[in-house]
């Protein structure tokens, strides 16, 4: 899986605490190898964000992404707590 990061993700990532960054890094490494690994709980969102998928990076930490136009690519949109990203 080839992963691209939007500036919204980069800004939110900078604001995370050290252990949260480690959780996000671990989740993205797993996602790179196996996007549907059970640990990530990869799921599609509903409603207005129907084209967006979410990954669980930690207890209350989520990563939002869209599937890229090319097969095998993903565009990471945002990272934050459940409340922040939904």
MARFIDREN-975006 format. One record per atom (N, C-alpha, C): atom name; x, y, z; residue number from 1; chain; residue in one letter. Coordinates in nm, 4 decimals. Each point is the difference from the previous one (the first is absolute). Layout:
# MARFIDREN-975006
+------+----------+----------+----------+-----+-------+------+
| atom |       xx |       yy |       zz |  nr | kette | rest |
+------+----------+----------+----------+-----+-------+------+
|   CA |        X |        Y |        Z | NUM |     A |    a |
...
+------+----------+----------+----------+-----+-------+------+
***
This chain:
# MARFIDREN-975006
+------+----------+----------+----------+-----+-------+------+
| atom |       xx |       yy |       zz |  nr | kette | rest |
+------+----------+----------+----------+-----+-------+------+
|    N |   0.0842 |  -0.1176 |   0.0000 |   1 |     A |    x |
|   CA |  -0.0842 |   0.1176 |   0.0000 |   1 |     A |    x |
|    C |   0.0886 |   0.1237 |   0.0000 |   1 |     A |    x |
|    N |  -0.0224 |   0.0862 |  -0.0943 |   2 |     A |    x |
|   CA |   0.0713 |   0.1268 |  -0.0068 |   2 |     A |    x |
|    C |  -0.0858 |   0.1049 |   0.0703 |   2 |     A |    x |
|    N |   0.0606 |   0.0755 |   0.0915 |   3 |     A |    x |
|   CA |  -0.0754 |   0.0925 |   0.0837 |   3 |     A |    x |
|    C |   0.0451 |   0.1437 |  -0.0247 |   3 |     A |    x |
|    N |  -0.0987 |   0.0893 |  -0.0198 |   4 |     A |    x |
|   CA |   0.0246 |   0.1432 |  -0.0160 |   4 |     A |    x |
|    C |  -0.0669 |   0.0717 |   0.1172 |   4 |     A |    x |
|    N |   0.0588 |   0.1095 |   0.0451 |   5 |     A |    x |
|   CA |  -0.0509 |   0.0719 |   0.1165 |   5 |     A |    x |
|    C |  -0.0402 |   0.1423 |  -0.0375 |   5 |     A |    x |
|    N |  -0.1232 |   0.0378 |   0.0357 |   6 |     A |    x |
|   CA |  -0.0444 |   0.1376 |  -0.0199 |   6 |     A |    x |
|    C |   0.0583 |   0.0887 |   0.1093 |   6 |     A |    x |
|    N |   0.0062 |   0.1296 |  -0.0265 |   7 |     A |    x |
|   CA |   0.0537 |   0.0932 |   0.0987 |   7 |     A |    x |
|    C |  -0.0855 |   0.0020 |   0.1272 |   7 |     A |    x |
|    N |  -0.1302 |  -0.0292 |  -0.0106 |   8 |     A |    x |
|   CA |  -0.0862 |  -0.0051 |   0.1185 |   8 |     A |    x |
|    C |   0.0473 |  -0.1100 |   0.0951 |   8 |     A |    x |
|    N |   0.0423 |  -0.1130 |  -0.0556 |   9 |     A |    x |
|   CA |   0.0544 |  -0.1079 |   0.0830 |   9 |     A |    x |
|    C |   0.1309 |   0.0441 |   0.0645 |   9 |     A |    x |
|    N |   0.0877 |   0.0606 |  -0.0780 |  10 |     A |    x |
|   CA |   0.1310 |   0.0409 |   0.0502 |  10 |     A |    x |
|    C |  -0.0129 |   0.0991 |   0.1154 |  10 |     A |    x |
|    N |  -0.0924 |   0.0958 |  -0.0131 |  11 |     A |    x |
|   CA |  -0.0222 |   0.0985 |   0.1074 |  11 |     A |    x |
|    C |  -0.0519 |  -0.0677 |   0.1263 |  11 |     A |    x |
|    N |  -0.0969 |  -0.0899 |  -0.0160 |  12 |     A |    x |
|   CA |  -0.0575 |  -0.0691 |   0.1157 |  12 |     A |    x |
|    C |   0.1027 |  -0.0924 |   0.0648 |  12 |     A |    x |
|    N |   0.0837 |  -0.0648 |  -0.0820 |  13 |     A |    x |
|   CA |   0.1026 |  -0.0912 |   0.0511 |  13 |     A |    x |
|    C |   0.0997 |   0.0746 |   0.0884 |  13 |     A |    x |
|    N |   0.0384 |   0.1212 |  -0.0397 |  14 |     A |    x |
|   CA |   0.0955 |   0.0794 |   0.0775 |  14 |     A |    x |
|    C |  -0.0515 |   0.0316 |   0.1401 |  14 |     A |    x |
|    N |  -0.1317 |   0.0080 |   0.0159 |  15 |     A |    x |
|   CA |  -0.0607 |   0.0346 |   0.1283 |  15 |     A |    x |
|    C |  -0.0132 |  -0.1187 |   0.0952 |  15 |     A |    x |
|    N |   0.0239 |  -0.1212 |  -0.0503 |  16 |     A |    x |
|   CA |  -0.0142 |  -0.1195 |   0.0838 |  16 |     A |    x |
|    C |   0.1128 |  -0.0100 |   0.1017 |  16 |     A |    x |
|    N |  -0.0289 |  -0.0691 |   0.1096 |  17 |     A |    x |
|   CA |   0.1037 |  -0.0294 |   0.0998 |  17 |     A |    x |
|    C |   0.0911 |  -0.1090 |  -0.0545 |  17 |     A |    x |
|    N |   0.1154 |  -0.0172 |   0.0613 |  18 |     A |    x |
|   CA |   0.0986 |  -0.0973 |  -0.0465 |  18 |     A |    x |
|    C |  -0.0539 |  -0.1418 |  -0.0115 |  18 |     A |    x |
|    N |  -0.0703 |  -0.0465 |   0.1027 |  19 |     A |    x |
|   CA |  -0.0509 |  -0.1376 |  -0.0043 |  19 |     A |    x |
|    C |  -0.1104 |  -0.0143 |  -0.1047 |  19 |     A |    x |
|    N |  -0.0751 |   0.1093 |  -0.0269 |  20 |     A |    x |
|   CA |  -0.1033 |  -0.0053 |  -0.1035 |  20 |     A |    x |
|    C |   0.0638 |  -0.0075 |  -0.1386 |  20 |     A |    x |
|    N |   0.1086 |   0.0740 |  -0.0193 |  21 |     A |    x |
|   CA |   0.0721 |  -0.0077 |  -0.1276 |  21 |     A |    x |
|    C |   0.0516 |  -0.1410 |  -0.0234 |  21 |     A |    x |
|    N |   0.0492 |  -0.0643 |   0.1065 |  22 |     A |    x |
|   CA |   0.0489 |  -0.1380 |  -0.0113 |  22 |     A |    x |
|    C |  -0.1140 |  -0.0941 |  -0.0395 |  22 |     A |    x |
|    N |  -0.1185 |   0.0203 |   0.0571 |  23 |     A |    x |
|   CA |  -0.1156 |  -0.0830 |  -0.0348 |  23 |     A |    x |
|    C |  -0.0392 |   0.0194 |  -0.1468 |  23 |     A |    x |
|    N |   0.0015 |   0.1246 |  -0.0452 |  24 |     A |    x |
|   CA |  -0.0341 |   0.0298 |  -0.1393 |  24 |     A |    x |
|    C |   0.1048 |  -0.0608 |  -0.0936 |  24 |     A |    x |
|    N |   0.1263 |   0.0145 |   0.0340 |  25 |     A |    x |
|   CA |   0.1075 |  -0.0574 |  -0.0820 |  25 |     A |    x |
|    C |  -0.0145 |  -0.1511 |  -0.0107 |  25 |     A |    x |
|    N |  -0.0308 |  -0.0655 |   0.1119 |  26 |     A |    x |
|   CA |  -0.0185 |  -0.1458 |  -0.0003 |  26 |     A |    x |
|    C |  -0.1193 |  -0.0394 |  -0.0874 |  26 |     A |    x |
|    N |  -0.1109 |   0.0722 |   0.0153 |  27 |     A |    x |
|   CA |  -0.1201 |  -0.0306 |  -0.0785 |  27 |     A |    x |
|    C |   0.0255 |   0.0187 |  -0.1492 |  27 |     A |    x |
|    N |   0.0717 |   0.1064 |  -0.0360 |  28 |     A |    x |
|   CA |   0.0288 |   0.0244 |  -0.1419 |  28 |     A |    x |
|    C |   0.0956 |  -0.1042 |  -0.0564 |  28 |     A |    x |
|    N |   0.0931 |  -0.0490 |   0.0809 |  29 |     A |    x |
|   CA |   0.0905 |  -0.1065 |  -0.0454 |  29 |     A |    x |
|    C |  -0.0789 |  -0.1281 |  -0.0284 |  29 |     A |    x |
|    N |  -0.0928 |  -0.0317 |   0.0880 |  30 |     A |    x |
|   CA |  -0.0853 |  -0.1173 |  -0.0210 |  30 |     A |    x |
|    C |  -0.0868 |   0.0212 |  -0.1229 |  30 |     A |    x |
|    N |  -0.0579 |   0.1190 |  -0.0132 |  31 |     A |    x |
|   CA |  -0.0859 |   0.0335 |  -0.1142 |  31 |     A |    x |
|    C |   0.0762 |  -0.0141 |  -0.1310 |  31 |     A |    x |
|    N |   0.1246 |   0.0416 |  -0.0004 |  32 |     A |    x |
|   CA |   0.0842 |  -0.0103 |  -0.1198 |  32 |     A |    x |
|    C |   0.0141 |  -0.1460 |  -0.0440 |  32 |     A |    x |
|    N |   0.0151 |  -0.0895 |   0.0964 |  33 |     A |    x |
|   CA |   0.0183 |  -0.1426 |  -0.0297 |  33 |     A |    x |
|    C |  -0.1324 |  -0.0718 |  -0.0279 |  33 |     A |    x |
|    N |  -0.1025 |   0.0302 |   0.0811 |  34 |     A |    x |
|   CA |  -0.1290 |  -0.0688 |  -0.0109 |  34 |     A |    x |
|    C |  -0.1111 |   0.0969 |   0.0404 |  34 |     A |    x |
|    N |  -0.0618 |   0.0694 |  -0.0970 |  35 |     A |    x |
|   CA |  -0.1001 |   0.1016 |   0.0314 |  35 |     A |    x |
|    C |  -0.1194 |  -0.0514 |   0.0816 |  35 |     A |    x |
|    N |  -0.0266 |  -0.1284 |  -0.0064 |  36 |     A |    x |
|   CA |  -0.1158 |  -0.0531 |   0.0714 |  36 |     A |    x |
|    C |   0.0397 |  -0.0921 |   0.1153 |  36 |     A |    x |
|    N |   0.1158 |   0.0278 |   0.0591 |  37 |     A |    x |
|   CA |   0.0422 |  -0.0754 |   0.1186 |  37 |     A |    x |
|    C |  -0.1053 |   0.0199 |   0.1095 |  37 |     A |    x |
|    N |  -0.0380 |  -0.1058 |   0.0698 |  38 |     A |    x |
|   CA |  -0.1049 |   0.0107 |   0.1027 |  38 |     A |    x |
|    C |   0.0271 |   0.1069 |   0.1059 |  38 |     A |    x |
|    N |   0.1252 |   0.0199 |   0.0354 |  39 |     A |    x |
|   CA |   0.0350 |   0.0980 |   0.1038 |  39 |     A |    x |
|    C |  -0.0431 |   0.1415 |  -0.0372 |  39 |     A |    x |
|    N |  -0.0080 |   0.0303 |  -0.1291 |  40 |     A |    x |
|   CA |  -0.0323 |   0.1345 |  -0.0463 |  40 |     A |    x |
|    C |  -0.1501 |   0.0289 |  -0.0022 |  40 |     A |    x |
|    N |  -0.0818 |  -0.1038 |   0.0031 |  41 |     A |    x |
|   CA |  -0.1458 |   0.0165 |  -0.0073 |  41 |     A |    x |
|    C |  -0.0370 |   0.0959 |  -0.1136 |  41 |     A |    x |
|    N |   0.0568 |  -0.0238 |  -0.1175 |  42 |     A |    x |
|   CA |  -0.0228 |   0.0833 |  -0.1179 |  42 |     A |    x |
|    C |  -0.1481 |  -0.0052 |  -0.0366 |  42 |     A |    x |
|    N |  -0.0661 |   0.1169 |   0.0008 |  43 |     A |    x |
|   CA |  -0.1422 |   0.0024 |  -0.0303 |  43 |     A |    x |
|    C |  -0.0393 |   0.1260 |  -0.0769 |  43 |     A |    x |
|    N |  -0.1064 |  -0.0148 |  -0.0785 |  44 |     A |    x |
|   CA |  -0.0519 |   0.1100 |  -0.0802 |  44 |     A |    x |
|    C |  -0.0951 |   0.0828 |   0.0855 |  44 |     A |    x |
|    N |   0.0057 |   0.1312 |  -0.0176 |  45 |     A |    x |
|   CA |  -0.0887 |   0.0884 |   0.0735 |  45 |     A |    x |
|    C |  -0.1326 |   0.0143 |  -0.0744 |  45 |     A |    x |
|    N |  -0.0987 |   0.0547 |   0.0692 |  46 |     A |    x |
|   CA |  -0.1335 |   0.0156 |  -0.0586 |  46 |     A |    x |
|    C |  -0.0330 |   0.1481 |  -0.0142 |  46 |     A |    x |
|    N |  -0.1065 |   0.0279 |  -0.0714 |  47 |     A |    x |
|   CA |  -0.0484 |   0.1359 |  -0.0139 |  47 |     A |    x |
|    C |   0.0861 |   0.0844 |  -0.0924 |  47 |     A |    x |
|    N |   0.0223 |   0.1253 |   0.0416 |  48 |     A |    x |
|   CA |   0.0778 |   0.0945 |  -0.0817 |  48 |     A |    x |
|    C |   0.1396 |  -0.0499 |  -0.0300 |  48 |     A |    x |
|    N |   0.0551 |  -0.0794 |   0.0898 |  49 |     A |    x |
|   CA |   0.1375 |  -0.0490 |  -0.0169 |  49 |     A |    x |
|    C |   0.0019 |  -0.1421 |  -0.0556 |  49 |     A |    x |
|    N |  -0.0962 |  -0.0319 |  -0.0846 |  50 |     A |    x |
|   CA |  -0.0131 |  -0.1345 |  -0.0544 |  50 |     A |    x |
|    C |   0.1164 |  -0.0469 |  -0.0846 |  50 |     A |    x |
|    N |   0.0797 |   0.0935 |  -0.0510 |  51 |     A |    x |
|   CA |   0.1158 |  -0.0376 |  -0.0823 |  51 |     A |    x |
|    C |   0.1283 |  -0.0099 |   0.0829 |  51 |     A |    x |
|    N |  -0.0134 |   0.0146 |   0.1307 |  52 |     A |    x |
|   CA |   0.1151 |  -0.0005 |   0.0908 |  52 |     A |    x |
|    C |   0.0000 |  -0.1292 |   0.0815 |  52 |     A |    x |
|    N |   0.1204 |  -0.0480 |   0.0291 |  53 |     A |    x |
|   CA |   0.0157 |  -0.1188 |   0.0847 |  53 |     A |    x |
|    C |   0.0791 |   0.0405 |   0.1237 |  53 |     A |    x |
|    N |  -0.0147 |  -0.0764 |   0.1068 |  54 |     A |    x |
|   CA |   0.0678 |   0.0307 |   0.1259 |  54 |     A |    x |
|    C |   0.0797 |  -0.1205 |   0.0482 |  54 |     A |    x |
|    N |   0.1113 |   0.0308 |   0.0662 |  55 |     A |    x |
|   CA |   0.0843 |  -0.1009 |   0.0642 |  55 |     A |    x |
|    C |   0.0089 |   0.0335 |   0.1479 |  55 |     A |    x |
|    N |   0.0080 |  -0.1017 |   0.0832 |  56 |     A |    x |
|   CA |   0.0203 |   0.0203 |   0.1427 |  56 |     A |    x |
|    C |   0.1499 |  -0.0093 |   0.0266 |  56 |     A |    x |
|    N |   0.0568 |   0.1091 |   0.0541 |  57 |     A |    x |
|   CA |   0.1432 |   0.0025 |   0.0294 |  57 |     A |    x |
|    C |   0.0266 |  -0.0208 |   0.1484 |  57 |     A |    x |
|    N |  -0.0983 |   0.0281 |   0.0821 |  58 |     A |    x |
|   CA |   0.0115 |  -0.0142 |   0.1446 |  58 |     A |    x |
|    C |  -0.1384 |   0.0019 |   0.0599 |  58 |     A |    x |
|    N |  -0.0088 |  -0.0034 |   0.1311 |  59 |     A |    x |
|   CA |  -0.1294 |  -0.0060 |   0.0674 |  59 |     A |    x |
|    C |  -0.0978 |   0.1034 |  -0.0545 |  59 |     A |    x |
|    N |   0.0389 |   0.1252 |  -0.0038 |  60 |     A |    x |
|   CA |  -0.0883 |   0.1057 |  -0.0490 |  60 |     A |    x |
|    C |   0.0683 |   0.0802 |  -0.1109 |  60 |     A |    x |
|    N |   0.0789 |  -0.0655 |  -0.0809 |  61 |     A |    x |
|   CA |   0.0769 |   0.0666 |  -0.1045 |  61 |     A |    x |
|    C |  -0.0363 |  -0.0597 |  -0.1350 |  61 |     A |    x |
|    N |  -0.0428 |   0.0851 |  -0.0932 |  62 |     A |    x |
|   CA |  -0.0451 |  -0.0454 |  -0.1305 |  62 |     A |    x |
|    C |   0.0790 |   0.0671 |  -0.1112 |  62 |     A |    x |
|    N |   0.0150 |  -0.0736 |  -0.1105 |  63 |     A |    x |
|   CA |   0.0631 |   0.0518 |  -0.1215 |  63 |     A |    x |
|    C |  -0.1045 |  -0.0104 |  -0.1106 |  63 |     A |    x |
|    N |  -0.0276 |   0.1109 |  -0.0681 |  64 |     A |    x |
|   CA |  -0.0950 |  -0.0004 |  -0.1106 |  64 |     A |    x |
|    C |   0.0763 |   0.0044 |  -0.1319 |  64 |     A |    x |
|    N |  -0.0504 |  -0.0766 |  -0.0973 |  65 |     A |    x |
|   CA |   0.0640 |  -0.0004 |  -0.1324 |  65 |     A |    x |
|    C |  -0.1028 |  -0.0282 |  -0.1087 |  65 |     A |    x |
|    N |   0.0379 |   0.0336 |  -0.1219 |  66 |     A |    x |
|   CA |  -0.0779 |  -0.0340 |  -0.1190 |  66 |     A |    x |
|    C |   0.0859 |  -0.0914 |  -0.0859 |  66 |     A |    x |
|    N |  -0.0650 |  -0.0886 |  -0.0709 |  67 |     A |    x |
|   CA |   0.0736 |  -0.0827 |  -0.0949 |  67 |     A |    x |
|    C |   0.0404 |   0.0887 |  -0.1168 |  67 |     A |    x |
|    N |   0.1230 |  -0.0170 |  -0.0445 |  68 |     A |    x |
|   CA |   0.0510 |   0.0819 |  -0.1095 |  68 |     A |    x |
|    C |  -0.0621 |  -0.0384 |  -0.1331 |  68 |     A |    x |
|    N |   0.0199 |   0.0850 |  -0.0984 |  69 |     A |    x |
|   CA |  -0.0546 |  -0.0259 |  -0.1338 |  69 |     A |    x |
|    C |   0.0657 |  -0.1209 |  -0.0644 |  69 |     A |    x |
|    N |   0.1272 |  -0.0200 |   0.0318 |  70 |     A |    x |
|   CA |   0.0722 |  -0.1162 |  -0.0520 |  70 |     A |    x |
|    C |  -0.0117 |  -0.1152 |   0.0988 |  70 |     A |    x |
|    N |  -0.0071 |  -0.1192 |  -0.0507 |  71 |     A |    x |
|   CA |  -0.0096 |  -0.1174 |   0.0861 |  71 |     A |    x |
|    C |   0.1235 |  -0.0103 |   0.0890 |  71 |     A |    x |
|    N |  -0.0215 |  -0.0344 |   0.1265 |  72 |     A |    x |
|   CA |   0.1124 |  -0.0164 |   0.0914 |  72 |     A |    x |
|    C |   0.0511 |   0.1291 |   0.0603 |  72 |     A |    x |
|    N |  -0.0799 |   0.1078 |  -0.0089 |  73 |     A |    x |
|   CA |   0.0408 |   0.1263 |   0.0601 |  73 |     A |    x |
|    C |  -0.1058 |   0.0472 |   0.0998 |  73 |     A |    x |
|    N |   0.0445 |   0.0783 |   0.0971 |  74 |     A |    x |
|   CA |  -0.0896 |   0.0577 |   0.1000 |  74 |     A |    x |
|    C |   0.0452 |   0.1426 |   0.0289 |  74 |     A |    x |
|    N |  -0.0975 |   0.0873 |   0.0249 |  75 |     A |    x |
|   CA |   0.0274 |   0.1390 |   0.0347 |  75 |     A |    x |
|    C |  -0.0476 |   0.0200 |   0.1434 |  75 |     A |    x |
|    N |   0.0953 |   0.0192 |   0.0912 |  76 |     A |    x |
|   CA |  -0.0324 |   0.0170 |   0.1416 |  76 |     A |    x |
|    C |  -0.0409 |   0.1449 |   0.0219 |  76 |     A |    x |
|    N |  -0.1186 |   0.0174 |   0.0575 |  77 |     A |    x |
|   CA |  -0.0620 |   0.1319 |   0.0125 |  77 |     A |    x |
|    C |   0.0237 |   0.0635 |   0.1359 |  77 |     A |    x |
|    N |  -0.0240 |  -0.0778 |   0.1067 |  78 |     A |    x |
|   CA |  -0.0038 |   0.0586 |   0.1342 |  78 |     A |    x |
|    C |   0.0342 |  -0.1053 |   0.1041 |  78 |     A |    x |
|    N |   0.0472 |   0.0474 |   0.1139 |  79 |     A |    x |
|   CA |   0.0240 |  -0.0855 |   0.1160 |  79 |     A |    x |
|    C |  -0.0455 |   0.0773 |   0.1230 |  79 |     A |    x |
|    N |  -0.0542 |  -0.0709 |   0.0950 |  80 |     A |    x |
|   CA |  -0.0438 |   0.0637 |   0.1246 |  80 |     A |    x |
|    C |  -0.0881 |  -0.0925 |   0.0807 |  80 |     A |    x |
|    N |  -0.0571 |   0.0536 |   0.1060 |  81 |     A |    x |
|   CA |  -0.0906 |  -0.0797 |   0.0829 |  81 |     A |    x |
|    C |  -0.1293 |  -0.0247 |  -0.0771 |  81 |     A |    x |
|    N |  -0.0779 |  -0.0924 |   0.0512 |  82 |     A |    x |
|   CA |  -0.1294 |  -0.0327 |  -0.0616 |  82 |     A |    x |
|    C |  -0.0824 |   0.1267 |  -0.0164 |  82 |     A |    x |
|    N |  -0.0061 |   0.0810 |   0.1023 |  83 |     A |    x |
|   CA |  -0.0790 |   0.1231 |  -0.0028 |  83 |     A |    x |
|    C |   0.0534 |   0.1006 |  -0.1016 |  83 |     A |    x |
|    N |   0.1312 |   0.0105 |  -0.0118 |  84 |     A |    x |
|   CA |   0.0616 |   0.0984 |  -0.0897 |  84 |     A |    x |
|    C |  -0.0213 |  -0.0331 |  -0.1477 |  84 |     A |    x |
|    N |   0.0083 |  -0.1267 |  -0.0366 |  85 |     A |    x |
|   CA |  -0.0036 |  -0.0353 |  -0.1415 |  85 |     A |    x |
|    C |  -0.1407 |  -0.0293 |  -0.0516 |  85 |     A |    x |
|    N |  -0.0930 |  -0.0339 |   0.0882 |  86 |     A |    x |
|   CA |  -0.1360 |  -0.0257 |  -0.0463 |  86 |     A |    x |
|    C |  -0.0818 |   0.1220 |   0.0236 |  86 |     A |    x |
+------+----------+----------+----------+-----+-------+------+
***
